[in-house]
Amino acid sequence: MKATRAISSILICTIVWISILSTQSNILSANTITNVSVNPTINFAKLHQNFTVSVGVNDVKNLYGVQINVTWTASVLTLVHSDLRIDLKNHTDGVLHDPIIIFRNNITQNNYQIIAVSENPAPAFSGSGNVAVLTFNVNGVGSSEIDLDTILGNSTAQAIPNDIMNGLYYPIQILAVPTVVNVNERVNITGTIAVDQANIPVSIIYKKTTDTAWSTLATVNTDQQGNYTYTWTPNKGGKYDIKATASLAGNPQTSTTFSMVVNGNSQLPWINIGIIAAVIIMIVLLSLFYYQRRKEKALTH
């Protein structure tokens, strides 16, 4: 009987372990924190064209005041329009009830700042909403961050901890379809550069996500509209990081990095290996369990 109990205990522990492995990602994602972000995070537009981003507060509780400072690279971007969305009375996507605008720094060379606080007895705000919608013009060839510096306050004048997600502008755009393929299936990599110019060499570089060194996948030339394309047929499985580089206006420039998965000829993720091993252990232990039961029955007869 002791052997039977021991086997039963091991089986229970194994089942619990499998449950933890299969649900741990859900446990991690359940925790949320207030963040202030530029949306979309990754941006592209041609030289002398515009793009628009929103600056928003997400998953906040008891918000009563905001101070947000936005900066960018003046030689690359110009802020041409700001649409303040902070007031919930006039904008359903805002973040403050009855705010007093303490400071509003209208467009300067590379800085935009807003400070606002709700006027007592206005209620506090909880949820997600926008502070401003900003329109930038691309005035130079290069990359630029759209940086945020923020202070959030609650109704008792205490700071609300928050994470920041800055925005990015890249002068090279890159896309891949599909982003999940099998070995020897085609991946269509396309993109464009910020200038309409033909015969600009664009290098598509890649690496395994776990590696540090990049390798050149291909170098292709742009057409008259600055577009480029390449078809990749990966012959090895794994998770890859891919981006594009080119010399624009005499300076090296790069695109954002995207990740893709190639199925086949690669090891299974450790979590799947663990689950498979656990199932094998369960089968072995169940066999031992039934064997022990049969042996005990035989001894009693």
VENKANOR-V647858 format. One record per pair of residues at least 12 apart in sequence whose ideal C-beta (glycine too) atoms are under 8 Angstrom apart, sorted by the first residue. I is the first residue (numbers start at 1). J is the second residue. D is the distance in Angstrom with one decimal. If there is no record, write none. Layout:
i | j | d
I | J | D
I | J | D
This chain:
i | j | d
1 | 296 | 7.6
3 | 292 | 5.3
4 | 289 | 6.8
4 | 292 | 5.7
4 | 293 | 7.1
4 | 296 | 7.7
7 | 285 | 5.6
7 | 288 | 5.9
7 | 289 | 4.8
7 | 292 | 6.9
8 | 289 | 7.4
10 | 285 | 5.8
11 | 282 | 6.5
11 | 285 | 5.5
11 | 286 | 7.3
11 | 289 | 7.5
14 | 278 | 5.4
14 | 281 | 5.7
14 | 282 | 5.5
14 | 285 | 7.3
15 | 282 | 7.6
17 | 274 | 8.0
17 | 278 | 6.0
18 | 275 | 5.9
18 | 278 | 4.9
18 | 279 | 7.7
21 | 271 | 5.5
21 | 274 | 5.6
21 | 275 | 5.9
21 | 278 | 7.7
22 | 275 | 7.1
32 | 59 | 5.0
33 | 59 | 7.0
33 | 161 | 7.2
33 | 162 | 7.2
33 | 163 | 5.8
34 | 57 | 7.0
34 | 58 | 6.9
34 | 59 | 5.4
34 | 60 | 4.6
34 | 61 | 7.4
34 | 152 | 6.9
34 | 160 | 5.8
34 | 161 | 6.8
34 | 162 | 4.3
34 | 163 | 7.3
35 | 57 | 7.8
35 | 58 | 5.2
35 | 59 | 6.9
35 | 162 | 5.8
35 | 163 | 4.2
35 | 164 | 6.8
35 | 165 | 6.0
36 | 55 | 7.1
36 | 56 | 7.1
36 | 57 | 5.4
36 | 58 | 7.5
36 | 68 | 6.8
36 | 131 | 7.9
36 | 148 | 5.8
36 | 150 | 4.6
36 | 152 | 7.4
36 | 162 | 5.5
36 | 163 | 7.6
36 | 164 | 5.5
36 | 165 | 7.5
37 | 55 | 7.6
37 | 56 | 6.0
37 | 58 | 6.4
37 | 148 | 7.8
37 | 164 | 7.3
37 | 165 | 3.8
38 | 53 | 5.1
38 | 54 | 7.5
38 | 55 | 6.0
38 | 146 | 5.1
38 | 148 | 6.6
38 | 165 | 6.5
38 | 166 | 5.9
38 | 167 | 3.1
39 | 53 | 6.4
39 | 54 | 5.1
39 | 55 | 8.0
39 | 56 | 6.0
39 | 167 | 7.8
40 | 53 | 6.6
40 | 167 | 7.4
41 | 165 | 6.1
41 | 166 | 7.7
41 | 167 | 5.6
41 | 168 | 6.3
42 | 167 | 7.8
42 | 168 | 5.6
42 | 170 | 6.9
42 | 256 | 4.9
43 | 136 | 7.9
43 | 146 | 7.8
43 | 167 | 6.2
43 | 168 | 6.7
43 | 169 | 4.8
43 | 170 | 7.5
44 | 169 | 7.0
44 | 170 | 5.9
44 | 171 | 7.6
44 | 172 | 7.8
44 | 173 | 4.3
44 | 192 | 7.8
44 | 194 | 7.6
45 | 136 | 7.9
45 | 138 | 5.0
45 | 169 | 7.7
45 | 194 | 7.4
46 | 138 | 6.8
46 | 192 | 7.8
46 | 194 | 5.6
46 | 195 | 7.4
46 | 196 | 7.0
46 | 226 | 7.6
47 | 138 | 5.4
47 | 139 | 7.9
47 | 140 | 7.7
47 | 141 | 6.3
47 | 194 | 4.9
47 | 195 | 5.4
48 | 137 | 6.9
48 | 138 | 6.4
48 | 139 | 7.3
49 | 137 | 7.3
49 | 138 | 5.9
50 | 80 | 6.7
50 | 135 | 5.5
50 | 136 | 6.6
50 | 137 | 5.2
50 | 138 | 7.7
51 | 135 | 7.5
51 | 136 | 5.9
51 | 138 | 7.5
51 | 169 | 7.5
52 | 133 | 6.3
52 | 134 | 6.9
52 | 135 | 4.8
52 | 136 | 7.6
53 | 133 | 7.4
53 | 134 | 5.6
53 | 136 | 7.3
53 | 146 | 6.5
53 | 167 | 5.5
54 | 85 | 7.7
54 | 130 | 5.0
54 | 132 | 7.3
54 | 133 | 4.9
54 | 134 | 7.6
55 | 68 | 6.3
55 | 70 | 6.5
55 | 130 | 6.8
55 | 131 | 4.9
55 | 132 | 5.1
55 | 133 | 7.7
55 | 134 | 6.6
55 | 148 | 6.8
56 | 95 | 7.9
56 | 128 | 6.6
56 | 129 | 6.4
56 | 130 | 4.6
56 | 131 | 6.6
57 | 95 | 5.1
57 | 128 | 6.6
57 | 129 | 6.2
57 | 130 | 7.9
57 | 131 | 6.5
57 | 152 | 7.0
57 | 162 | 7.7
58 | 128 | 4.5
59 | 127 | 7.8
59 | 128 | 6.2
60 | 95 | 7.4
60 | 125 | 7.1
60 | 126 | 6.4
60 | 127 | 6.9
60 | 128 | 7.2
60 | 152 | 6.7
60 | 160 | 6.5
60 | 162 | 7.6
61 | 126 | 4.7
61 | 154 | 7.8
61 | 160 | 7.7
62 | 124 | 4.5
62 | 125 | 7.8
62 | 126 | 6.3
62 | 154 | 4.3
62 | 155 | 5.6
62 | 160 | 7.5
63 | 95 | 6.2
63 | 96 | 7.0
63 | 124 | 6.0
63 | 125 | 4.5
63 | 126 | 6.9
63 | 152 | 6.2
63 | 153 | 7.7
63 | 154 | 6.6
63 | 160 | 6.7
64 | 96 | 7.5
64 | 117 | 6.3
64 | 118 | 5.0
64 | 124 | 5.1
64 | 125 | 7.6
64 | 153 | 5.7
64 | 154 | 5.5
64 | 155 | 4.4
64 | 157 | 7.8
65 | 96 | 7.6
65 | 115 | 7.8
65 | 116 | 6.7
65 | 117 | 3.6
65 | 118 | 6.8
65 | 152 | 7.3
65 | 153 | 4.0
65 | 157 | 8.0
66 | 86 | 7.1
66 | 95 | 6.7
66 | 96 | 6.9
66 | 114 | 7.2
66 | 115 | 7.4
66 | 116 | 5.8
66 | 117 | 7.8
66 | 131 | 6.1
66 | 150 | 7.3
66 | 151 | 7.4
66 | 152 | 5.8
66 | 153 | 7.6
67 | 113 | 7.6
67 | 114 | 7.4
67 | 115 | 4.6
67 | 150 | 6.8
67 | 151 | 4.2
67 | 152 | 7.9
68 | 113 | 7.1
68 | 114 | 5.5
68 | 131 | 5.6
68 | 132 | 7.7
68 | 148 | 6.3
68 | 149 | 7.3
68 | 150 | 5.1
69 | 111 | 6.9
69 | 112 | 7.6
69 | 113 | 4.6
69 | 148 | 7.2
69 | 149 | 4.2
69 | 150 | 7.5
70 | 111 | 7.1
70 | 112 | 4.5
70 | 113 | 7.2
70 | 132 | 8.0
70 | 134 | 6.9
70 | 146 | 6.5
70 | 147 | 7.0
70 | 148 | 6.1
71 | 110 | 5.7
71 | 111 | 5.3
71 | 112 | 7.9
71 | 146 | 7.8
71 | 147 | 4.7
71 | 149 | 7.5
72 | 110 | 5.5
72 | 136 | 7.1
72 | 144 | 5.2
72 | 145 | 6.9
72 | 146 | 5.2
72 | 147 | 7.0
72 | 169 | 7.9
73 | 110 | 6.8
73 | 142 | 6.8
73 | 143 | 7.7
73 | 144 | 3.7
73 | 145 | 7.3
74 | 109 | 4.8
74 | 110 | 3.9
75 | 139 | 7.5
75 | 140 | 4.9
75 | 142 | 6.6
76 | 138 | 6.9
76 | 139 | 6.9
76 | 140 | 4.8
76 | 141 | 7.6
76 | 142 | 4.3
76 | 143 | 6.8
76 | 144 | 4.2
76 | 169 | 6.7
76 | 171 | 8.0
77 | 136 | 4.6
77 | 137 | 7.0
77 | 138 | 6.4
77 | 139 | 6.7
77 | 144 | 5.1
77 | 146 | 7.7
77 | 169 | 6.3
78 | 136 | 6.6
78 | 137 | 4.7
78 | 139 | 4.9
79 | 107 | 5.0
79 | 112 | 5.9
79 | 134 | 6.0
79 | 135 | 7.3
79 | 136 | 5.7
80 | 107 | 7.5
80 | 135 | 5.4
80 | 136 | 6.8
80 | 137 | 4.9
81 | 134 | 7.4
81 | 135 | 4.1
82 | 106 | 7.3
82 | 107 | 6.4
82 | 112 | 6.2
82 | 132 | 5.7
82 | 133 | 7.5
82 | 134 | 5.5
82 | 135 | 7.6
83 | 132 | 6.4
83 | 133 | 4.2
83 | 134 | 7.7
83 | 135 | 7.9
84 | 101 | 7.9
84 | 104 | 7.2
84 | 114 | 6.8
84 | 131 | 7.6
84 | 132 | 5.2
85 | 129 | 7.4
85 | 130 | 4.2
85 | 131 | 6.4
85 | 132 | 5.8
85 | 133 | 6.0
86 | 99 | 5.7
86 | 101 | 7.9
86 | 114 | 7.0
86 | 116 | 5.5
86 | 130 | 7.8
86 | 131 | 5.3
86 | 132 | 7.1
87 | 99 | 5.5
88 | 125 | 7.0
88 | 129 | 7.4
91 | 130 | 7.4
93 | 129 | 5.3
93 | 130 | 4.9
94 | 129 | 5.2
94 | 130 | 6.6
94 | 131 | 8.0
95 | 125 | 5.5
95 | 129 | 3.9
95 | 130 | 6.9
95 | 131 | 6.1
96 | 116 | 6.0
96 | 117 | 7.6
96 | 118 | 5.0
96 | 122 | 7.8
96 | 125 | 5.8
97 | 118 | 5.3
97 | 122 | 4.1
97 | 123 | 5.3
97 | 124 | 7.6
97 | 125 | 6.1
98 | 118 | 5.6
98 | 119 | 4.9
98 | 122 | 3.9
99 | 116 | 4.3
99 | 117 | 6.4
99 | 118 | 5.5
99 | 119 | 7.1
99 | 122 | 7.9
100 | 116 | 6.5
100 | 117 | 5.8
100 | 118 | 7.6
100 | 119 | 5.2
101 | 114 | 7.3
101 | 115 | 7.6
101 | 116 | 5.1
102 | 115 | 4.4
102 | 116 | 6.2
102 | 117 | 6.4
103 | 115 | 4.2
112 | 132 | 7.7
112 | 134 | 6.9
114 | 131 | 6.5
114 | 132 | 6.5
117 | 153 | 7.3
118 | 155 | 7.9
124 | 154 | 6.7
124 | 155 | 4.5
134 | 146 | 8.0
136 | 169 | 7.4
138 | 169 | 7.4
138 | 171 | 7.9
138 | 194 | 6.4
140 | 249 | 7.8
141 | 171 | 5.5
141 | 194 | 5.6
141 | 195 | 6.4
141 | 248 | 4.8
141 | 249 | 4.1
141 | 251 | 7.4
141 | 253 | 7.2
142 | 171 | 6.2
142 | 248 | 7.9
142 | 249 | 7.7
142 | 251 | 6.8
142 | 253 | 6.8
143 | 168 | 7.2
143 | 169 | 6.2
143 | 170 | 5.3
143 | 171 | 6.1
143 | 253 | 6.4
143 | 254 | 7.3
144 | 168 | 7.6
144 | 169 | 4.7
145 | 166 | 5.4
145 | 167 | 7.0
145 | 168 | 5.8
145 | 169 | 7.8
146 | 166 | 6.0
146 | 167 | 3.4
146 | 168 | 7.0
146 | 169 | 6.9
147 | 166 | 5.2
148 | 164 | 5.0
148 | 165 | 7.9
148 | 166 | 5.7
149 | 164 | 7.9
150 | 162 | 6.2
150 | 164 | 6.1
168 | 256 | 6.8
170 | 253 | 7.6
170 | 254 | 6.9
170 | 255 | 5.2
170 | 256 | 5.4
171 | 193 | 6.4
171 | 194 | 3.9
171 | 248 | 5.8
171 | 253 | 5.0
172 | 191 | 6.4
172 | 192 | 7.7
172 | 193 | 5.4
172 | 194 | 7.3
172 | 202 | 7.2
172 | 244 | 5.2
172 | 245 | 7.4
172 | 246 | 6.0
172 | 248 | 7.6
172 | 253 | 5.7
172 | 254 | 6.4
172 | 255 | 3.9
173 | 191 | 4.8
173 | 192 | 5.1
173 | 193 | 7.7
173 | 255 | 6.3
174 | 189 | 6.8
174 | 190 | 7.7
174 | 191 | 4.1
174 | 204 | 7.6
174 | 242 | 7.2
174 | 243 | 6.3
174 | 244 | 4.5
174 | 255 | 4.3
174 | 256 | 7.1
174 | 258 | 6.8
175 | 189 | 7.3
175 | 190 | 5.3
175 | 191 | 6.1
175 | 258 | 7.9
176 | 188 | 7.0
176 | 189 | 5.0
176 | 190 | 7.8
176 | 242 | 6.6
176 | 258 | 6.3
176 | 260 | 5.9
177 | 190 | 7.9
178 | 260 | 8.0
179 | 258 | 7.1
179 | 259 | 7.5
179 | 260 | 4.3
179 | 261 | 7.1
180 | 260 | 6.7
180 | 261 | 4.8
180 | 263 | 7.1
181 | 234 | 7.0
181 | 260 | 7.4
181 | 261 | 7.7
181 | 262 | 5.8
181 | 263 | 7.1
182 | 262 | 7.2
182 | 263 | 4.9
182 | 264 | 5.3
183 | 234 | 6.3
183 | 235 | 6.1
183 | 236 | 6.8
183 | 237 | 5.5
183 | 262 | 6.1
183 | 263 | 7.0
183 | 264 | 3.7
183 | 265 | 5.7
184 | 233 | 6.0
184 | 234 | 7.5
184 | 235 | 6.2
185 | 233 | 7.1
185 | 234 | 7.8
186 | 231 | 5.5
186 | 232 | 7.2
186 | 233 | 5.5
187 | 231 | 7.2
187 | 232 | 4.5
187 | 233 | 7.4
187 | 234 | 6.8
187 | 260 | 7.0
188 | 229 | 7.2
188 | 231 | 5.8
189 | 204 | 6.0
189 | 229 | 6.9
189 | 230 | 4.7
189 | 231 | 7.3
189 | 232 | 5.9
189 | 242 | 7.2
190 | 227 | 7.2
190 | 228 | 7.1
190 | 229 | 4.8
190 | 230 | 7.9
191 | 227 | 7.3
191 | 228 | 5.6
191 | 229 | 7.9
191 | 244 | 5.7
191 | 255 | 6.7
192 | 222 | 7.7
192 | 225 | 7.1
192 | 226 | 5.1
192 | 227 | 4.8
192 | 228 | 7.1
193 | 222 | 6.0
193 | 226 | 4.4
193 | 228 | 7.6
193 | 246 | 6.1
193 | 248 | 6.2
193 | 253 | 8.0
194 | 226 | 7.3
194 | 248 | 6.7
195 | 226 | 5.7
195 | 248 | 6.5
195 | 249 | 7.7
196 | 224 | 6.6
196 | 225 | 5.3
196 | 226 | 4.9
197 | 222 | 6.5
197 | 224 | 7.6
197 | 226 | 5.8
198 | 221 | 7.2
198 | 222 | 5.9
198 | 223 | 5.7
198 | 224 | 4.5
198 | 226 | 7.9
199 | 221 | 4.9
199 | 222 | 6.7
200 | 221 | 6.6
200 | 222 | 4.4
200 | 226 | 7.1
200 | 246 | 5.8
200 | 247 | 7.7
200 | 248 | 7.2
201 | 219 | 5.4
201 | 220 | 7.5
201 | 221 | 5.9
201 | 246 | 6.6
201 | 247 | 7.6
202 | 219 | 6.9
202 | 220 | 5.7
202 | 221 | 7.3
202 | 222 | 6.2
202 | 228 | 4.7
202 | 244 | 5.3
202 | 245 | 7.3
202 | 246 | 4.6
203 | 216 | 5.6
203 | 218 | 7.6
203 | 219 | 4.7
203 | 244 | 6.8
203 | 245 | 4.9
203 | 246 | 6.9
204 | 216 | 7.4
204 | 217 | 4.6
204 | 218 | 5.1
204 | 219 | 7.4
204 | 220 | 7.1
204 | 230 | 5.7
204 | 232 | 7.9
204 | 242 | 6.7
204 | 243 | 7.8
204 | 244 | 5.3
205 | 217 | 6.2
205 | 242 | 7.3
205 | 243 | 6.1
205 | 244 | 7.5
205 | 245 | 6.3
206 | 240 | 5.3
206 | 241 | 6.6
206 | 242 | 4.6
206 | 243 | 7.9
207 | 240 | 6.9
207 | 241 | 5.6
208 | 238 | 5.3
208 | 239 | 7.0
208 | 240 | 6.2
208 | 241 | 7.8
209 | 238 | 7.6
209 | 239 | 4.4
209 | 240 | 6.6
209 | 241 | 5.4
209 | 259 | 6.4
210 | 239 | 7.8
217 | 230 | 7.5
217 | 232 | 6.3
217 | 242 | 7.2
218 | 230 | 5.0
218 | 232 | 7.4
228 | 244 | 7.7
234 | 262 | 4.6
236 | 262 | 6.9
236 | 265 | 5.6
236 | 266 | 7.5
237 | 262 | 4.9
237 | 263 | 5.8
237 | 264 | 4.2
237 | 265 | 4.2
237 | 266 | 3.3
238 | 261 | 7.8
238 | 262 | 5.8
238 | 266 | 4.7
239 | 259 | 6.3
239 | 260 | 7.4
239 | 261 | 5.3
239 | 262 | 7.7
240 | 259 | 6.8
240 | 260 | 5.5
240 | 261 | 7.7
240 | 262 | 6.6
241 | 257 | 5.2
241 | 258 | 7.5
241 | 259 | 5.5
242 | 257 | 7.0
242 | 258 | 5.9
242 | 259 | 7.7
242 | 260 | 6.6
243 | 255 | 5.0
243 | 256 | 6.7
243 | 257 | 4.4
243 | 258 | 7.3
